[in-house]
Amino acid sequence: MEDDQLIYYSIDLVLCIDASESMHDMLDKVKECAMRFYDELKAEYDKIRRRIRNVRVKVIAFRDMTIGEPNEVSEWFSLPSQSADFKAFLDKLEARGGGDGSETAIDALSLAMMQDWVKNDDRRRHLIVLWTDASTKPPGEQKMDPRLPQSMPEFIRMWQDPRESTMDYLAKRLAIWAPNDDSWAFVESLDSSSYQEVYPTKEIDELSMELVIEFMAGAI
C-alpha cells in the first residue's frame, strides 16, 4: 500500500486512574502502563497498515467525591511531543484518601465523557481507560460537580445516546479494569466497552495495555 493510500487516525485517550490509598502498590504500575501507551499503540497500528496522525492523552485521577476529595484533572497532552509533561503529571499523583472503600469512579467516567474530544480527520478514536481496585458509588451521591449525571439511567444515556455526549458515537471505546463486584455489572450492557476483572491476588504486571491496544485495533 502506498503512503497516500494509508488510513490516518486521530486518537484521544482519557485515563481515569483510581488514586486512593488502596492503590498504593498498584499506582506505579498503572503509571508505567500509561507511559507505554503511545509506543505500543503505534506499533500495533503499523502492523495493520494504519497511521496515527495525532494522539492526545488526558488524566483524571479520582478518589471519593462524596467526602470532598476532588478529581485531579490534567490538560490534554499531545504525544509524543509532550511526553515529558505527561510523565511529570503522572509522577505527581499519590495514592491517598478514598474514604470507605467505594470510590466515585462512575463520576470520573462521566467527566471523561464530557471532555472536548477531537473532531478532525476522517478516522477517529475516542478512548476511555479506567483502572480501580474498588467498587464504585452510583452517580448522584457526590455534590461537588452538579454537571455530572444524578442517576444510573442518566449515566447510561450519556454513554449510549449520541445526543447526550461530546464523544463521537462511532469512534468511542471504553476499557475498564475493576473488581468482580455488583457495582460494575452495568459495564456489560454498554456498547463499545471492554471489562477486565482485577483479582486481589493478581500480579500487577498483568495490568498491561495489551488488551486495550488489541481492543482498539480490532475495532477498526
ZINOR-V502269 format. One record per run of one state. SS is the DSSP state (H for helix, E for strand, L for the rest). FROM is the first residue (numbers start at 1). TO is the last residue. If there is no record, write none. Layout:
BEGIN
SS/FROM/TO + SS/FROM/TO
END
This chain:
BEGIN
L/1/2 + H/3/5 + L/6/6 + E/7/18 + L/19/20 + H/21/23 + L/24/26 + H/27/47 + L/48/49 + E/50/62 + L/63/64 + H/65/67 + L/68/71 + E/72/73 + L/74/76 + E/77/79 + L/80/82 + H/83/92 + L/93/102 + E/103/103 + L/104/104 + H/105/113 + L/114/122 + E/123/131 + L/132/135 + E/136/136 + L/137/151 + H/152/160 + L/161/171 + E/172/178 + L/179/181 + H/182/189 + L/190/192 + E/193/197 + L/198/203 + H/204/206 + L/207/209 + H/210/218 + L/219/220
END
